[in-house]
């Protein structure tokens, strides 16, 4: 139970793979061990909710709360603050090596002071201590090494333990909003001017940084991003002031990729769906390469299309609504994908933000009159 193998995976998109930070270690546990940890995570989640150990603005690794909930919360709060004629600014932070810096004794103290049962605290402390891990990659020696700090990334209970560990990073400060999704934090302030927001964000960051130092957690400052939110009718100067964090200057971004969503200062959807379309094109190209020649059958291609391309294309439709021109591009791409996949169905993309397809159940080689008749029967479905 205390020994596990760690698969070393390279993080995509890194310019250089000469440093350990460019790799991620996924720990593989025994099946019985994963079952026990999953069973322990259920009562811990229930106890954390009932005892108030979780902050209301914490998401991730919790049942019923996902990326959509936290992004929708952020955009909703921004619109409410803008409706009150306030200038709103948000600082996006990332915890550096969060899972690797969890202290077992400090986490046990947090849970014990919060009222968690003694046996569960003892189990968690035992789970995080006296671990041994061996790295699995080509040419590595199969030797186990002791692990004295952190939670194993890949364990069912590790994300929940980390969320409980950083609950204190959500201070209650008037006119300030701190939202987190596991190791991604956002600091939002709203005052009468952008420069006042900059000063408030710098002070709030210093407060949270001191609290993080007590937890032996640090922020990856180079990954910090800043947005000064604007309304569509706001035609003020785009060259807004930057922010100085740990002697590093960060200019406000025109688009921030956060949890898969592309957020712009005016919360427009065009840039987000343009990005989704590019990713869907890349996924489609990969699938077509797999099925070239005597490759995959049409049935397998269709399963891949609905499992790999459609989720990429429609990600974010629960929050953003594409405009008419972008919807036309999505429609054209989806028609081409389905024609290539099966060559026997005519897709009909409903003009709705979900881009959910409907199909005419007749082959392309059928009689023209029959096609026109069946097409007329499916026209009411568009309305």
C-alpha positions as CSV (number, residue, x, y, z in Angstrom):
1,X,0.0,0.0,0.0
2,X,2.9,2.4,0.7
3,X,4.8,1.6,-2.5
4,X,3.8,2.9,-6.0
5,X,5.2,3.6,-9.4
6,X,5.3,7.1,-10.9
7,X,4.9,7.5,-14.6
8,X,6.9,10.5,-15.9
9,X,4.9,12.5,-18.5
10,X,6.1,15.6,-20.3
11,X,3.9,18.7,-20.1
12,X,2.7,19.7,-23.6
13,X,3.7,23.1,-25.0
14,X,6.9,23.5,-23.0
15,X,9.7,25.3,-24.9
16,X,12.4,23.4,-23.1
17,X,12.4,19.9,-21.5
18,X,15.8,20.3,-19.7
19,X,14.2,21.1,-16.3
20,X,12.2,18.9,-14.0
21,X,9.3,21.4,-14.0
22,X,8.6,20.5,-17.6
23,X,7.4,17.0,-16.5
24,X,4.5,15.6,-14.5
25,X,4.6,12.5,-12.4
26,X,1.4,10.4,-12.2
27,X,1.5,7.9,-9.4
28,X,0.0,4.5,-10.2
29,X,-1.4,2.7,-7.1
30,X,-2.7,-0.8,-6.6
31,X,-6.4,-1.3,-7.4
32,X,-7.3,-2.2,-3.9
33,X,-5.5,0.9,-2.7
34,X,-7.5,3.2,-5.0
35,X,-10.7,1.6,-3.8
36,X,-9.8,2.3,-0.1
37,X,-8.9,5.9,-0.9
38,X,-12.1,6.5,-2.8
39,X,-14.1,5.1,0.1
40,X,-12.2,7.4,2.5
41,X,-12.8,10.4,0.3
42,X,-16.6,10.1,0.5
43,X,-16.9,10.5,4.3
44,X,-14.2,13.2,4.3
45,X,-16.1,15.2,1.7
46,X,-19.3,14.9,3.7
47,X,-17.5,16.0,6.9
48,X,-15.8,18.9,5.2
49,X,-19.2,20.3,3.9
50,X,-21.0,19.8,7.2
51,X,-18.2,21.2,9.3
52,X,-17.6,24.2,7.1
53,X,-14.0,23.3,6.2
54,X,-14.5,24.3,2.6
55,X,-14.9,27.9,1.5
56,X,-18.0,28.7,-0.6
57,X,-15.8,29.9,-3.5
58,X,-13.8,26.7,-3.8
59,X,-14.5,24.4,-6.7
60,X,-12.8,21.3,-8.1
61,X,-12.6,17.8,-6.7
62,X,-16.1,18.3,-5.2
63,X,-19.3,16.7,-6.4
64,X,-21.6,18.9,-8.4
65,X,-19.0,21.7,-8.9
66,X,-17.0,21.9,-12.1
67,X,-15.2,24.4,-14.4
68,X,-18.5,25.8,-15.6
69,X,-19.6,26.7,-12.1
70,X,-16.5,28.7,-11.2
71,X,-16.2,30.5,-14.6
72,X,-19.9,31.3,-14.5
73,X,-19.5,32.6,-10.9
74,X,-16.6,34.9,-11.9
75,X,-18.4,36.3,-15.0
76,X,-21.6,36.8,-13.1
77,X,-19.9,38.7,-10.3
78,X,-18.0,40.8,-12.8
79,X,-21.3,41.8,-14.5
80,X,-22.9,42.6,-11.2
81,X,-20.0,44.9,-10.2
82,X,-20.0,46.6,-13.6
83,X,-23.7,47.2,-13.2
84,X,-22.9,49.2,-10.1
85,X,-20.6,51.5,-12.2
86,X,-17.4,50.1,-10.7
87,X,-14.2,49.3,-12.4
88,X,-13.4,45.5,-12.0
89,X,-10.0,43.9,-12.3
90,X,-9.0,40.2,-11.8
91,X,-5.6,38.7,-11.2
92,X,-5.2,35.0,-12.2
93,X,-2.7,33.0,-10.1
94,X,-1.4,29.5,-10.2
95,X,0.0,27.5,-7.2
96,X,3.5,26.2,-7.9
97,X,3.7,22.5,-7.4
98,X,0.7,22.5,-5.1
99,X,0.3,18.7,-4.7
100,X,4.0,18.3,-3.9
101,X,4.0,20.8,-1.0
102,X,1.3,19.5,1.2
103,X,2.6,18.9,4.7
104,X,1.0,15.9,6.4
105,X,1.3,17.2,10.0
106,X,-0.1,20.7,9.1
107,X,-3.0,19.1,7.1
108,X,-3.8,16.8,10.1
109,X,-3.8,19.9,12.4
110,X,-6.2,21.7,10.1
111,X,-8.6,18.8,10.0
112,X,-8.4,18.1,13.7
113,X,-9.1,21.7,14.6
114,X,-12.0,21.7,12.1
115,X,-13.7,18.8,13.9
116,X,-13.0,15.9,11.7
117,X,-13.1,12.5,13.5
118,X,-9.9,11.3,15.0
119,X,-9.8,8.0,13.1
120,X,-10.1,9.8,9.7
121,X,-7.4,12.3,10.6
122,X,-5.1,9.4,11.7
123,X,-5.8,7.6,8.4
124,X,-5.0,10.6,6.3
125,X,-1.8,11.3,8.3
126,X,-0.8,7.7,7.8
127,X,-1.6,7.9,4.1
128,X,0.7,10.9,3.6
129,X,3.6,9.5,5.5
130,X,6.3,6.8,4.9
131,X,5.6,6.7,1.1
132,X,7.9,5.1,-1.4
133,X,7.9,5.8,-5.1
134,X,9.9,4.7,-8.1
135,X,10.0,6.7,-11.4
136,X,9.1,4.7,-14.5
137,X,10.7,5.9,-17.7
138,X,13.1,4.5,-20.2
139,X,16.5,3.7,-18.7
140,X,15.4,4.4,-15.1
141,X,16.6,2.1,-12.3
142,X,13.7,0.3,-10.6
143,X,14.6,1.5,-7.1
144,X,12.1,2.8,-4.5
145,X,12.8,6.2,-2.9
146,X,11.1,7.6,0.2
147,X,8.7,10.5,-0.3
148,X,8.5,12.8,2.7
149,X,6.2,15.6,1.4
150,X,3.2,16.1,-0.8
151,X,0.2,14.1,-1.9
152,X,0.5,11.5,-4.8
153,X,-0.9,13.0,-8.0
154,X,-3.2,10.4,-9.4
155,X,-4.7,9.3,-6.1
156,X,-8.6,9.7,-5.8
157,X,-8.3,11.6,-2.5
158,X,-5.3,13.8,-3.3
159,X,-7.2,16.7,-5.0
160,X,-9.7,16.9,-2.1
161,X,-6.8,17.0,0.5
162,X,-5.2,19.8,-1.4
163,X,-8.4,21.8,-1.6
164,X,-8.8,21.4,2.2
165,X,-5.2,22.4,2.7
166,X,-5.5,25.8,1.0
167,X,-8.8,26.9,2.4
168,X,-7.1,29.6,4.4
169,X,-6.1,31.3,1.1
170,X,-9.6,32.7,0.9
171,X,-9.6,35.7,3.2
172,X,-12.8,37.6,3.9
173,X,-12.1,41.1,2.7
174,X,-14.8,43.7,1.8
175,X,-15.1,44.4,-1.9
176,X,-12.7,41.5,-2.7
177,X,-13.5,38.2,-4.3
178,X,-11.2,35.1,-4.2
179,X,-12.3,32.1,-6.2
180,X,-10.2,28.9,-6.7
181,X,-10.4,25.8,-8.7
182,X,-8.0,23.3,-7.0
183,X,-4.6,25.1,-7.6
184,X,-5.9,28.0,-9.8
185,X,-6.8,31.2,-7.9
186,X,-8.4,34.4,-9.0
187,X,-8.3,37.7,-7.1
188,X,-11.0,40.2,-8.1
189,X,-11.4,43.7,-6.8
190,X,-13.9,46.5,-7.7
191,X,-13.2,50.2,-7.0
192,X,-13.9,53.5,-8.7
193,X,-10.7,53.4,-10.8
194,X,-8.3,50.9,-12.4
195,X,-5.3,52.3,-10.6
196,X,-7.1,51.8,-7.3
197,X,-7.7,48.2,-8.4
198,X,-4.0,47.8,-9.1
199,X,-3.0,48.9,-5.6
200,X,-5.8,46.8,-4.0
201,X,-4.6,43.7,-6.0
202,X,-1.0,44.2,-4.9
203,X,-2.1,44.4,-1.3
204,X,-4.4,41.4,-1.5
205,X,-1.6,39.3,-3.2
206,X,0.8,40.2,-0.4
207,X,-1.7,39.0,2.2
208,X,-2.4,35.7,0.4
209,X,1.3,35.2,-0.2
210,X,2.1,35.4,3.5
211,X,-0.7,32.9,4.2
212,X,0.7,30.6,1.6
213,X,4.2,30.8,3.1
214,X,2.8,29.6,6.4
215,X,1.4,26.6,4.4
216,X,4.8,26.1,2.6
217,X,3.0,26.8,-0.6
218,X,4.2,29.3,-3.3
219,X,2.8,30.8,-6.4
220,X,4.2,30.5,-9.9
221,X,4.5,34.2,-10.5
222,X,5.5,34.0,-14.2
223,X,2.1,32.4,-15.0
224,X,0.3,35.4,-13.5
225,X,-2.2,37.2,-15.7
226,X,-4.3,40.3,-15.3
227,X,-7.6,41.4,-16.8
228,X,-9.2,44.8,-16.5
229,X,-12.9,44.1,-17.3
230,X,-14.8,46.5,-19.6
231,X,-18.3,46.7,-20.8
232,X,-19.1,46.5,-24.5
233,X,-20.0,50.2,-24.4
234,X,-16.8,51.2,-22.7
235,X,-14.6,52.9,-25.3
236,X,-11.8,54.0,-22.9
237,X,-8.2,53.6,-23.7
238,X,-7.2,50.0,-24.0
239,X,-3.6,50.7,-22.8
240,X,-4.5,50.3,-19.1
241,X,-1.8,50.2,-16.3
242,X,0.1,47.0,-15.5
243,X,0.7,45.4,-12.1
244,X,4.0,44.8,-10.3
245,X,4.2,41.4,-8.6
246,X,7.4,40.3,-6.9
247,X,9.4,42.7,-9.0
248,X,7.8,41.4,-12.2
249,X,5.6,43.6,-14.4
250,X,2.4,42.1,-15.9
251,X,0.5,44.0,-18.6
252,X,-3.2,43.5,-18.8
253,X,-4.1,40.7,-21.2
254,X,-6.6,40.9,-24.0
255,X,-7.5,37.2,-23.7
256,X,-6.8,34.8,-20.8
257,X,-7.2,31.1,-21.1
258,X,-8.5,29.8,-17.8
259,X,-9.9,26.3,-17.2
260,X,-10.4,25.9,-21.0
261,X,-12.4,29.1,-21.4
262,X,-10.9,32.1,-23.2
263,X,-11.9,35.2,-21.3
264,X,-11.7,38.7,-22.8
265,X,-12.1,42.0,-21.1
266,X,-15.6,42.4,-22.7
267,X,-16.5,38.7,-22.2
268,X,-17.0,38.1,-25.9
269,X,-17.4,34.6,-27.3
270,X,-15.8,35.0,-30.7
271,X,-12.2,34.4,-29.6
272,X,-13.2,31.4,-27.5
273,X,-15.0,29.6,-30.3
274,X,-12.3,30.5,-32.8
275,X,-9.9,28.6,-30.5
276,X,-12.3,25.7,-30.2
277,X,-12.6,25.6,-34.0
278,X,-8.8,25.4,-34.4
279,X,-8.5,22.6,-31.9
280,X,-11.4,20.7,-33.5
281,X,-9.7,21.0,-36.9
282,X,-6.5,19.6,-35.4
283,X,-8.4,16.7,-33.8
284,X,-10.2,16.0,-37.1
285,X,-6.9,15.9,-39.0
286,X,-5.5,13.3,-36.6
287,X,-8.5,11.1,-36.9
288,X,-8.5,11.3,-40.7
289,X,-4.8,10.2,-40.6
290,X,-5.8,7.1,-38.6
291,X,-8.5,6.1,-41.1
292,X,-6.5,6.7,-44.3
293,X,-6.4,3.8,-46.7
294,X,-7.5,0.5,-45.1
295,X,-7.8,2.1,-41.7
296,X,-10.8,2.5,-39.3
297,X,-14.3,1.8,-40.5
298,X,-17.0,4.4,-40.8
299,X,-18.7,3.2,-37.6
300,X,-15.4,3.7,-35.7
301,X,-14.8,7.1,-37.3
302,X,-18.2,8.2,-36.2
303,X,-17.6,7.1,-32.6
304,X,-14.3,9.0,-32.6
305,X,-16.0,12.1,-34.1
306,X,-18.6,12.2,-31.3
307,X,-16.1,11.3,-28.6
308,X,-13.1,13.4,-29.6
309,X,-14.2,16.2,-32.0
310,X,-17.7,17.2,-30.8
311,X,-16.7,17.8,-27.1
312,X,-13.8,20.0,-28.2
313,X,-15.9,22.0,-30.7
314,X,-18.7,22.7,-28.2
315,X,-16.7,23.2,-25.0
316,X,-17.9,26.4,-23.5
317,X,-21.4,26.4,-25.1
318,X,-22.9,26.2,-21.6
319,X,-21.6,29.7,-20.8
320,X,-21.0,31.5,-24.1
321,X,-23.3,31.9,-27.1
322,X,-21.6,32.1,-30.5
323,X,-22.7,35.0,-32.8
324,X,-24.2,34.4,-36.2
325,X,-20.9,34.5,-38.2
326,X,-19.2,32.1,-35.8
327,X,-22.1,29.8,-35.7
328,X,-22.0,29.6,-39.5
329,X,-18.3,28.5,-39.3
330,X,-19.1,25.9,-36.7
331,X,-22.0,24.7,-38.8
332,X,-19.9,24.4,-42.0
333,X,-17.1,22.5,-40.2
334,X,-19.5,20.1,-38.5
335,X,-21.3,19.4,-41.8
336,X,-18.0,18.5,-43.5
337,X,-16.9,16.2,-40.6
338,X,-20.1,14.2,-40.7
339,X,-20.2,13.9,-44.5
340,X,-16.6,12.6,-44.4
341,X,-17.3,10.2,-41.5
342,X,-20.3,8.3,-42.8
343,X,-21.0,9.5,-46.3
344,X,-24.6,8.4,-45.9
345,X,-26.2,11.0,-43.6
346,X,-27.0,14.7,-44.2
347,X,-26.4,16.6,-41.0
348,X,-28.7,19.4,-40.0
349,X,-27.1,21.7,-37.4
350,X,-29.6,23.5,-35.3
351,X,-29.0,27.2,-34.9
352,X,-28.4,27.1,-31.2
353,X,-25.5,27.6,-29.0
354,X,-25.3,24.0,-28.1
355,X,-24.6,23.1,-31.8
356,X,-26.4,19.8,-31.2
357,X,-26.8,18.0,-34.6
358,X,-29.9,16.4,-36.0
359,X,-29.8,14.0,-38.9
360,X,-31.9,13.2,-42.0
361,X,-32.2,9.4,-42.0
362,X,-31.8,8.9,-45.7
363,X,-28.8,8.1,-47.9
364,X,-27.3,10.6,-50.3
365,X,-27.9,8.3,-53.2
366,X,-31.6,8.1,-52.6
367,X,-34.2,9.5,-55.0
368,X,-34.3,13.3,-55.1
369,X,-38.1,13.4,-54.6
370,X,-37.8,11.2,-51.5
371,X,-35.0,13.4,-50.2
372,X,-37.1,16.5,-50.6
373,X,-40.1,14.9,-49.0
374,X,-38.2,13.8,-45.9
375,X,-36.4,17.1,-45.7
376,X,-39.7,18.9,-45.6
377,X,-40.7,16.6,-42.7
378,X,-37.7,17.7,-40.7
379,X,-38.0,21.4,-41.3
380,X,-40.2,21.9,-38.2
381,X,-37.5,20.5,-36.0
382,X,-35.4,23.6,-36.6
383,X,-38.1,25.8,-35.1
